[in-house]
């Protein structure tokens, strides 16, 4: 079996908690050969965590992307650098695995899509929930419904630190950043906010709109990407409520599909629980898929079915196909994508659709606020 060599850009929480351990457990398929970060301490810490040979380390993403010792460029750093580093990987004809969000402006998404067409490299985006067995089974069950009448998408969670602290991975946070690195991050963040909000949507960038855009790109992208696979693209947003930069972080929207509506509610608070699900209502059957925190290994995604049987009786069932976690299943798909030529469903074109939905939510929410303030 071919062992694929992985270079990881970004040695923060997700790399320490999920990627390095998972790739190490799949040592018959992957070997981490290169690490890149702007923190020297993070590089030293993560290099010790890699199973197998000690990886090379660098502060320059170009070094990693150009290395002949790297087959897959895994991008897991700050959102602001996903696009420039994806473009670097494609420039060097590498397979690029990008943690979501792939991009936070339509223009940046198009840049990746266009360069991918010109490169012999290819892109897979890290929507790990969509690779869980229960979700795949639920999509099949939803497809068997005579008609969808209504659906709910819910994702309300506590702080990641509550789950990370109990994950057994003992990640560390480092702050040995140079002034120029902090300035570059601030500049890139301002750049994608200006492009994604002001230039493309006509929305002023302020603390509230920037905060909501970032929330949609982080937690929201998981929910909306999975919703799209299960139900398709919404036709529009009937109404939305946005969060502010201060206080509790809760937001919601009501999507219009051709023959049904979907309610979406999401938020982050201080309660240590993970409440994420997609529930779809047919005439005689309801299908619900429930997600747990991916930061704790062995917590299964489950499918729940409630239905009226032909004899008039009621049946309720719960299916847990596997205890394999979402990241493990996703990395197995990444291997099949690279080594076996299997198509990926989380492509660059697919990821762009999330940005379209983000825009729908932002516009509907701000229009609703304007009407409320006017009255």
Protein Blocks (a to p, Z undefined) as FASTA:
>chain_A
ZZdddddehjafklmmmmmmmmmmmmmlbccfbdcdfbfklmmmmmmmpgcjdddddfbf
klmmmpmkbfbdcdfbdfklmmmmmmmmmmnopacdddddfbfcfklmmmmmmmmmmpmb
dcddddfklmpfklmmmmmmmmmpmbdfbdcdddddddfklmmmmnonopaddfbbcfkl
mmmmmmmmmmmmmmmmmmmnopacdfklmmmmmmmmmmmmmmmmmmmmmnopafbdfbdc
dddfehjdddddddddfkbccdddddddfbdcdddddddddfkbccddddddfkbghiac
ddddddddfkopacdddddfbfcdfklmmmmmmmmmmmnopacfbdfklmmmmmmmmmmm
mmmmmmmmmmmmmZZ
